[in-house]
Amino acid sequence: MDIKKSSVRAVVLLLLSLACVSLIVPSMAQSNIESDYMNIDVMIHDGYAITTVEEKLENVNNASVTDKFQFLIPEGAFMSAFSITIDGEEYQADILENEEAQQKFSEAVSSGRTAGLLETRDSELFSYSLNFEANQSIIVKLTYEQALTRTMDEYEYLQYLRSNHYVSNLNVNVDISSSTDVLSVDTPGFDADISYPSTDSAKIEYSSEGIPDSDMNVVFKTENTGADGQMLFYEVNGTGYFMHIFSPTADELDTSPLNKDIIFVIDKSGSMSGLKMEQVKVAFSSIIDELPEDDNFNVMFFDTNVDSYSEFILSATDENKNDSIALVISKHASGGTNINEALVAAVKMFGNSTDNVPIVVFLTDGEPTEGITSTAMIRRNVLKANEFDAALFTIAFGQEGSYDFNFLQALSLENQGIAVYFEENSEAAEGISNFYDTISTPLVTDLMFVYDEGSDLVVTGKEHLFVGSDKIILGKYEENTATINAEVRGFTRDGSYDSEHDFSVQTSDENSFIPRLWAYNTIRNKLDEMKVEGETDELVSEVTALALEYSFITPYTSFFVEIPQAEEPVYDSDSGESVAEDAMTVPTESYDSAMVMDDETESEEAMVDSMPVEEPSDDSSEEASPGFGLVVTLSMFGLAMLVFRNRGE
């Protein structure tokens, strides 16, 4: 008799696409895949959040189905674990260097095994596809980690709640703990159960049938740490890790916020026309109107050319503010984008005749097209012209891809600032205004932290401390250290600031997150260094080593997962029945042609939708039993490729 061979196919297609943080997951055709539940568990300790999303997916169809699932992870988060569970067996992805992961994947493909390769570069849209047998259930679990930023005395945690499929039950559990008291917790727009098990902790529980119409924001406040700050300790494998939290108020420092000299540099090139220009007018009119009288300011506009409200920085009197607002409102978008001339003129406008903090707020929606267009030359010119060390805060505005965000990040980082981006939508004006609020009140400048026992230090943020924010300093110390002396230096409104304090080393299991937070911030800082200095061998090696040790996906590390094939069923020669108890039979499909990476590039969505299925022939003595794998690669345009290999028996 003919003996049929079958191979199990529990295919995991791991796809990553570049996307901005506010991208809405596109709607997809209705399928017969349903989500039995989605459980989201979040642990937040002193601003470090570890999120685990577990979802049970069910194919309610009587035939095998391949379907795609997507969800967003926050900007700056690192994926740290991924697994799938099929028939009670969990398959955990391993973190490997890219080259090794590629090699393992190639070996799996060449031998007909199912494997997945997951790579990323600044990705915030996580997407995966699953192949289900008829009526099969699969559990997917993903973990990602992020450091929350404290602004205006608040932490904000954003949890995206979106799905392409019907979700029967959604459960969100958030546990917040702090080394200081938790003062308040809120979930705007969500009727969640909030409890306070102790003064330094809070718990949020939320459940719903189906997915809500909006994402969940968790906003919470914790008590300040005092003028000296607070230091937490944890020791593991003979190495000590400390976390110094420095978040004093103006009253605790016995001072008041510093005045500032601020210049707004606004792109009004042709691409800014329409809604973008209207949003800019609303945002900056409000920002200028709220400037304190002790501040000085100017407003500059650029397209092909550069013009400004004044040749000099002026006092923020009511008259000057009203006149500049009228000028902002009167502007119309036209011309090219002369970034170099605008920024060089702005930083040269500062002088040394004032003790105010110099700040540039730069908004653009495009790449340089006029004057000097070399981004390397622009960076060099701005850095050279910035003699008074003005902090450059960049707002990239509009559709991602219309600007070179890496260039804008490097431009800001090497000039004591940061870069953020906002999508073009009706809420952009509010977002821009809120961002400005976080940098509008400098409290301490030129901060420096010195520790007698600290090593491998990493500091969050830049050199300035703004009202309502904090500085987190992480480092290592030798085991058996009794005390660590911390000295903080800087400048306040009243002059130089110098504080010194001895912290007693007291380790606690509650602080076990500190080594991961240290690694997370170290990797992010080194990736920022690469934006400025380029990909040096030393930086790449350091990022790779840390990512492998702490299991973080970075541009140099990948997740590799392999789904072992089930054993071939053995048939009784008399009855023709399978006697293999553990074999899982899955309807097989074969593909007409193998897709080779170098041959053709298509959008990953189009490729998934266009997979041909070959029906088994009636006169065939054997069923086609494909063995194939997949690879996911990312370009800056967010294209993914699938690689399949056919195997005929």
C-alpha positions in Angstrom: 0.0 0.0 0.0 1.0 3.6 -0.4 2.2 5.2 2.8 1.5 8.9 3.2 4.1 11.0 5.0 2.9 14.1 6.7 4.8 16.9 8.4 3.6 19.3 11.0 3.4 22.8 10.0 2.9 25.3 12.8 4.2 28.3 10.9 5.2 31.4 12.7 5.8 34.3 10.3 7.5 37.1 12.4 7.2 40.3 10.5 8.4 43.7 11.6 7.6 47.0 9.9 8.8 50.5 10.6 6.1 52.8 11.8 5.6 55.9 13.8 4.3 55.7 17.3 0.9 57.1 16.4 0.3 55.0 13.4 -3.2 53.4 13.3 -3.1 49.7 12.5 -4.8 49.3 9.1 -8.1 47.4 8.9 -7.9 44.0 7.4 -10.3 41.7 5.8 -12.5 39.8 8.2 -11.1 36.3 9.0 -12.2 33.4 11.1 -9.5 34.0 13.7 -10.8 35.2 17.1 -9.0 36.2 20.2 -10.2 34.2 23.2 -8.5 36.6 25.6 -5.8 39.3 25.7 -4.0 39.7 29.0 -1.7 42.7 29.5 0.4 42.7 32.7 2.5 45.7 33.5 5.1 46.1 36.3 6.3 49.6 36.9 9.0 50.2 39.5 10.5 53.7 39.9 9.6 54.5 36.3 10.9 51.3 34.7 8.1 49.4 33.0 8.0 45.8 31.9 5.0 44.9 29.8 3.9 41.3 28.9 1.1 40.8 26.4 -0.4 37.3 26.2 -3.1 36.5 23.7 -4.9 33.3 22.9 -5.9 33.1 19.3 -8.4 30.6 17.9 -9.1 29.4 14.4 -12.8 28.8 14.3 -12.6 27.7 10.7 -12.7 24.1 9.7 -9.7 24.6 7.4 -6.2 25.8 8.0 -5.8 29.5 7.9 -2.8 32.0 7.8 -3.5 35.4 9.3 -1.6 38.4 10.4 -1.7 40.3 13.7 -0.2 43.7 14.6 0.2 45.9 17.6 2.3 48.9 18.5 5.0 49.1 21.1 5.9 52.5 22.5 8.7 54.6 21.1 12.0 53.7 22.7 10.9 50.3 24.0 13.0 47.2 23.5 11.5 43.8 22.9 13.0 41.4 25.3 11.0 38.1 24.9 8.8 36.4 22.4 7.2 33.0 22.5 4.4 31.0 21.1 2.6 28.0 22.7 1.2 25.3 20.4 -0.7 22.3 21.9 0.8 23.1 25.3 4.4 23.3 24.1 6.0 26.8 24.4 8.7 27.8 21.9 10.8 30.6 23.2 12.8 32.8 20.8 16.6 33.1 21.5 18.5 36.3 21.3 21.5 36.0 18.9 23.9 38.3 17.0 22.5 39.0 13.6 25.1 37.0 11.7 24.6 33.9 13.9 20.8 34.3 13.7 21.1 34.5 9.9 23.2 31.4 9.8 20.9 29.4 12.0 18.0 30.5 9.9 19.7 29.5 6.6 20.5 26.1 8.1 16.9 25.6 9.1 15.6 26.6 5.7 18.1 24.4 3.8 17.1 21.3 5.9 13.3 22.0 5.5 12.6 23.1 9.1 10.3 25.9 10.0 12.1 28.9 11.6 11.6 32.6 12.1 14.1 35.4 12.2 13.1 38.7 13.9 15.2 41.8 13.3 14.5 45.4 14.0 15.7 48.9 13.6 13.8 51.5 15.7 10.6 49.6 15.0 7.5 50.4 16.9 5.0 48.3 15.0 5.3 44.6 15.9 3.6 42.3 13.4 3.5 38.5 13.2 1.6 36.0 11.2 0.4 32.6 12.3 -0.6 29.5 10.4 -3.4 27.6 12.2 -4.7 24.1 11.5 -8.5 23.8 11.6 -9.9 24.8 15.0 -6.5 25.2 16.5 -5.6 27.6 19.3 -2.2 29.3 19.7 -1.0 31.4 22.6 1.4 34.3 21.8 3.4 36.1 24.4 5.5 39.2 24.0 7.5 41.2 26.5 8.9 44.7 26.0 10.7 47.1 28.4 10.9 50.8 28.6 12.1 53.7 30.9 9.3 56.2 31.5 10.1 59.9 31.6 9.0 62.1 34.4 7.7 65.5 33.2 5.6 68.1 34.9 5.8 66.0 38.1 4.0 63.1 36.3 4.9 59.7 34.8 2.8 58.6 31.9 2.5 55.0 30.6 0.8 54.5 27.3 -0.7 51.1 26.5 -2.0 50.7 22.9 -5.3 48.8 22.7 -5.8 47.8 19.1 -6.5 44.6 17.3 -7.3 43.5 13.8 -9.5 40.7 15.2 -12.3 40.4 17.6 -11.1 40.0 21.2 -13.6 38.3 23.5 -11.9 39.4 26.8 -9.4 42.1 27.5 -7.7 42.2 30.9 -5.2 44.9 31.9 -3.3 44.8 35.2 -0.8 47.4 36.1 1.3 47.2 39.3 3.1 50.5 40.3 5.7 50.6 43.0 8.0 53.4 44.0 10.8 54.1 46.4 8.8 57.1 47.5 5.1 57.4 48.1 2.7 57.1 45.2 0.6 60.3 45.4 -2.0 59.8 42.7 -3.0 57.5 39.8 -5.4 58.2 37.0 -6.6 56.4 33.8 -8.3 59.2 31.8 -11.3 58.0 29.9 -11.2 54.5 31.5 -13.3 53.3 34.4 -10.6 51.2 35.9 -10.4 49.9 39.4 -7.5 51.7 41.2 -6.3 50.6 44.6 -3.4 51.5 46.9 -2.1 48.4 48.7 0.4 50.6 50.5 1.6 54.2 50.5 4.3 53.4 47.9 2.3 51.2 45.6 -0.8 51.2 43.4 -2.7 48.6 41.4 -4.9 49.1 38.3 -7.3 46.5 37.0 -9.4 46.9 33.9 -11.5 44.4 32.0 -13.8 44.7 29.0 -15.5 42.6 26.3 -13.8 43.6 23.1 -11.3 46.3 22.5 -12.1 49.9 23.6 -12.1 52.7 21.1 -9.1 54.4 22.6 -5.6 53.6 24.0 -5.1 53.5 27.8 -3.0 56.2 29.5 -1.9 55.6 33.0 -0.8 58.9 34.7 0.7 58.8 38.1 2.6 61.0 40.5 5.2 60.1 43.1 6.7 62.1 45.9 9.9 64.0 45.2 13.2 62.6 46.6 14.4 65.8 48.3 17.4 67.9 47.6 20.0 65.1 47.8 17.9 62.6 45.9 17.5 58.9 46.8 19.7 55.9 46.0 18.6 52.3 45.5 20.9 49.3 45.5 21.0 45.7 44.2 23.8 43.1 44.0 24.0 40.1 41.7 26.9 37.8 40.7 29.4 39.8 42.8 28.5 43.2 41.2 26.6 46.0 42.8 24.3 48.3 40.9 22.9 51.6 42.1 20.2 54.0 41.0 20.4 57.6 42.0 17.1 59.5 41.6 17.5 63.3 41.6 14.2 65.1 41.4 14.3 68.2 43.7 11.7 71.0 43.6 12.6 74.6 43.5 11.6 75.0 47.1 13.9 72.1 48.2 16.8 73.8 46.4 15.8 77.1 47.9 15.7 78.8 44.5 13.4 79.5 41.6 13.5 78.5 37.9 16.0 80.2 35.7 15.0 82.7 33.0 15.6 81.8 29.4 16.5 83.3 26.1 14.5 81.3 23.6 14.4 81.4 19.9 11.6 79.7 17.9 12.8 78.6 14.4 9.7 77.7 12.3 9.7 76.0 8.9 7.2 77.6 6.5 8.3 75.9 3.3 5.7 74.8 0.8 5.3 71.4 2.3 4.0 73.1 5.5 0.8 74.3 3.8 -2.7 73.4 5.0 -3.3 71.7 8.3 0.3 71.7 9.4 0.7 75.4 9.2 -2.6 76.0 11.0 -1.5 73.7 13.8 1.8 75.5 14.1 0.0 78.8 14.3 -2.2 77.6 17.1 0.6 76.0 19.1 3.2 78.7 18.9 0.7 81.5 19.4 -0.2 79.9 22.7 3.4 79.2 23.6 4.5 82.8 23.0 1.5 84.2 24.8 2.5 82.3 28.0 6.2 83.4 28.1 7.1 85.0 31.4 8.0 88.7 31.3 11.6 87.9 32.6 12.3 85.8 29.5 13.7 87.0 26.2 12.7 85.6 22.9 12.6 85.9 19.1 10.7 84.1 16.3 12.4 83.1 13.1 10.8 81.7 9.9 12.5 80.0 7.0 11.8 78.6 3.6 14.2 79.4 0.8 15.2 82.4 2.8 15.3 83.3 6.5 13.4 86.2 8.2 12.7 87.0 11.8 10.5 89.1 14.1 13.5 91.1 15.2 17.2 91.4 14.5 17.8 90.9 18.2 16.4 88.9 21.1 13.7 91.0 22.8 12.1 91.0 26.3 8.8 89.1 26.5 6.6 92.2 27.1 2.9 92.0 26.2 3.6 94.3 23.2 6.4 92.2 21.8 4.4 89.0 22.4 1.3 90.3 20.7 3.2 91.6 17.7 5.1 88.3 17.2 1.9 86.3 17.5 0.3 88.5 14.8 3.4 87.8 12.6 3.0 84.0 13.2 -0.6 84.1 12.2 0.1 86.1 9.1 2.6 83.6 7.6 1.9 81.4 4.6 3.8 78.3 3.5 5.9 78.6 0.3 9.4 78.0 -1.0 12.1 75.5 -0.1 13.8 74.4 3.1 17.0 76.2 4.1 17.8 74.6 7.5 21.4 75.6 7.6 21.0 79.3 7.3 18.1 79.4 9.7 19.8 77.5 12.5 23.2 79.1 12.2 21.5 82.6 12.3 19.5 81.5 15.4 22.4 80.2 17.5 24.5 83.3 16.6 21.8 85.6 18.0 22.7 84.6 21.6 25.2 86.7 23.5 27.1 86.5 26.8 25.4 89.6 28.3 22.8 87.6 30.1 22.7 84.7 32.6 19.5 83.3 31.0 19.5 79.8 29.6 19.8 79.8 25.8 17.3 77.5 24.1 16.3 77.0 20.4 13.0 75.3 19.5 13.3 74.2 15.9 10.3 72.9 14.0 10.5 71.3 10.5 8.6 68.9 8.3 11.2 68.2 5.6 14.8 67.7 4.6 17.1 70.5 3.5 16.5 71.5 -0.1 18.0 75.1 -0.3 21.4 76.5 0.5 23.7 73.9 2.1 21.9 70.6 1.8 24.6 68.2 3.1 23.3 67.1 6.6 26.9 66.5 7.7 27.9 70.0 6.7 24.8 71.5 8.5 25.6 69.6 11.7 29.2 70.9 11.6 28.1 74.5 10.9 25.5 74.6 13.7 27.9 73.1 16.2 30.6 75.5 15.3 28.3 78.5 15.4 26.8 77.5 18.8 29.4 79.3 20.9 27.1 79.8 23.9 26.0 76.1 24.1 22.3 76.7 23.4 20.1 73.7 23.9 18.5 72.7 20.5 15.1 71.0 20.8 13.8 69.8 17.5 10.2 69.0 16.6 9.9 66.9 13.5 6.3 67.5 12.2 4.3 65.6 9.6 4.4 62.2 7.9 7.4 60.1 8.8 9.6 59.7 5.8 9.2 63.3 4.8 12.2 64.1 7.0 15.5 62.5 8.0 14.9 61.9 11.7 18.3 60.4 12.3 19.8 63.7 11.1 17.5 65.7 13.3 18.3 63.5 16.3 22.0 63.9 15.8 21.6 67.7 15.4 19.9 68.0 18.7 21.9 65.5 20.7 25.2 67.2 19.9 23.7 70.5 20.9 22.4 69.6 24.4 18.9 68.8 23.2 16.6 66.1 22.0 14.4 65.5 19.0 10.7 64.5 19.0 8.2 64.0 16.3 4.5 64.5 15.9 2.1 63.2 13.2 0.0 65.6 11.2 -3.4 65.5 12.9 -5.9 67.5 14.8 -4.1 66.9 18.1 -0.7 68.1 16.9 -1.0 71.6 18.3 -1.7 70.3 21.8 1.2 67.8 21.6 3.6 70.5 20.5 2.5 72.8 23.4 2.7 69.9 25.9 6.3 69.1 24.8 7.3 72.8 25.1 5.9 72.8 28.7 8.5 70.1 29.6 11.4 72.3 28.6 10.0 75.7 29.5 11.3 76.0 33.1 15.0 75.1 33.6 15.8 74.6 37.3 19.5 73.5 37.2 21.9 73.7 34.3 25.2 72.0 33.5 24.6 69.2 36.0 27.4 66.9 36.9 27.3 63.8 39.2 30.4 62.5 40.9 30.6 59.2 42.9 33.5 58.0 44.9 32.6 54.3 44.3 30.7 54.5 41.1 31.8 53.1 37.7 30.1 52.6 34.3 27.8 55.5 34.9 24.9 56.3 32.6 22.7 59.4 33.0 19.3 59.9 31.6 18.5 63.1 29.7 20.8 66.0 29.0 22.7 68.4 31.3 19.7 70.6 32.3 17.1 69.7 34.9 13.6 71.1 34.3 10.9 71.7 36.8 8.9 68.6 37.4 11.4 66.2 35.8 14.1 64.0 37.2 17.6 62.7 36.6 18.3 59.0 36.9 21.9 58.0 37.3 22.8 54.3 37.2 26.2 52.7 37.8 28.1 49.8 39.3 30.0 49.5 42.5 32.1 46.8 44.1 30.6 44.2 46.4 31.0 44.9 50.1 30.9 48.6 49.6 29.4 50.2 52.7 28.6 53.8 51.5 28.7 55.7 48.3 29.4 59.4 48.3 27.4 61.4 45.7 28.3 65.0 44.7 26.0 67.0 42.5 27.2 70.2 40.8 25.5 72.7 38.6 24.1 76.2 38.3 20.8 77.6 39.6 19.3 81.1 39.4 21.3 81.9 42.5 24.7 80.8 41.1 26.7 77.7 41.4 25.1 74.7 43.1 27.1 72.0 45.0 25.6 69.3 47.1 27.2 66.2 48.7 25.7 63.3 50.5 26.7 59.8 51.8 24.3 57.0 51.0 24.4 53.7 53.0 24.4 50.7 50.7 21.3 48.6 51.5 20.4 46.0 48.9 16.8 44.8 48.4 15.2 42.2 46.2 12.6 44.9 45.2 15.4 46.6 43.3 16.2 43.6 41.1 15.1 45.7 38.1 18.1 48.0 38.4 20.7 45.9 36.4 18.2 45.7 33.4 17.5 49.5 33.7 21.2 50.1 33.7 21.6 48.0 30.6 18.6 49.5 28.9 19.8 53.1 29.4 23.4 52.2 28.5 22.3 50.7 25.2 20.1 53.7 24.4 22.9 56.2 25.2 25.3 54.3 23.0 22.8 54.2 20.1 22.4 57.9 20.5 26.2 58.2 20.4 26.1 56.4 17.1 23.8 59.0 15.7 26.4 61.6 16.4 29.7 59.7 15.9 28.6 56.9 13.5 28.8 53.2 13.9 32.2 52.7 15.4 33.4 49.1 16.0 33.7 49.8 19.7 30.1 51.1 20.1 28.7 48.3 18.0 30.6 45.7 20.1 29.4 47.3 23.4 25.7 47.4 22.3 25.8 43.9 21.0 27.4 42.4 24.2 24.8 44.1 26.4 21.9 43.2 24.2 22.9 39.5 24.2 23.5 39.5 28.0 20.1 41.1 28.8 18.1 39.8 25.8 17.2 43.0 24.0 16.5 43.3 20.3 18.7 46.0 18.8 19.9 46.8 15.3 22.7 44.3 16.0 20.8 41.4 17.6 17.8 39.3 16.5 15.3 36.9 17.8 15.5 33.4 16.3 12.8 30.9 16.9 12.5 27.4 15.4 9.4 25.2 15.5 10.6 21.6 15.5 8.9 19.2 13.0 6.8 16.5 14.6 7.9 13.0 14.1 6.9 11.3 11.0 3.8 9.1 11.8 4.4 5.4 11.4 1.6 3.4 9.8 0.6 -0.1 10.6 1.1 -2.1 7.4 -2.1 -4.0 7.9 -4.6 -1.3 9.0 -3.0 1.7 7.5 -3.6 3.6 10.7 -1.1 5.8 12.3 0.4 4.5 15.5 2.4 7.7 16.4 0.6 9.1 19.5 2.3 12.5 19.5 2.1 13.4 15.9 -0.1 16.4 15.1 -1.6 16.2 11.6 -2.0 19.5 9.9 -3.5 20.0 6.4 -0.6 20.8 4.2 -0.3 23.4 1.5 2.5 23.8 -1.0 3.7 26.9 -2.7 4.2 27.2 -6.5 7.5 29.0 -6.3 10.1 29.8 -3.8 10.6 33.5 -3.1 14.3 34.3 -2.9 15.4 37.4 -1.0 17.6 38.9 -3.8 15.1 38.2 -6.6 12.1 40.3 -5.6 11.0 42.8 -3.0 7.4 43.5 -2.3 5.5 45.0 0.6 5.1 42.4 3.3 1.3 42.8 3.3 1.0 42.2 -0.4 3.2 39.1 -0.2 1.2 37.6 2.6 -2.0 38.2 0.7 -0.7 36.8 -2.6 0.6 33.4 -1.4 -0.7 30.8 -4.0 -2.0 27.5 -2.8 -1.6 24.4 -4.9 -4.3 21.8 -4.5 -3.0 18.2 -4.2 -3.3 16.2 -7.3 -5.7 13.2 -7.4 -3.2 11.0 -9.2 -0.3 11.9 -7.0 1.0 9.0 -5.0 2.3 11.3 -2.3 1.2 14.6 -0.8 3.6 17.5 -1.1 5.1 18.1 2.3 6.7 21.5 2.3 9.4 22.5 4.7 10.0 26.2 4.7 11.1 29.1 6.9 10.9 32.8 6.9 13.1 35.7 7.3 12.2 39.2 8.3 14.5 42.0 7.2 13.9 45.7 7.6 15.0 48.6 5.4 14.4 52.2 6.2 11.2 52.0 4.2 9.8 49.3 6.3 9.7 46.6 3.7 9.7 43.0 4.8 10.6 39.9 2.8 9.5 36.3 3.2 11.6 33.4 2.1 10.0 30.0 1.5 11.6 26.8 0.5 9.6 23.9 -1.0 10.3 20.3 -0.4 8.6 17.5 -2.3 8.6 14.0 -0.9 
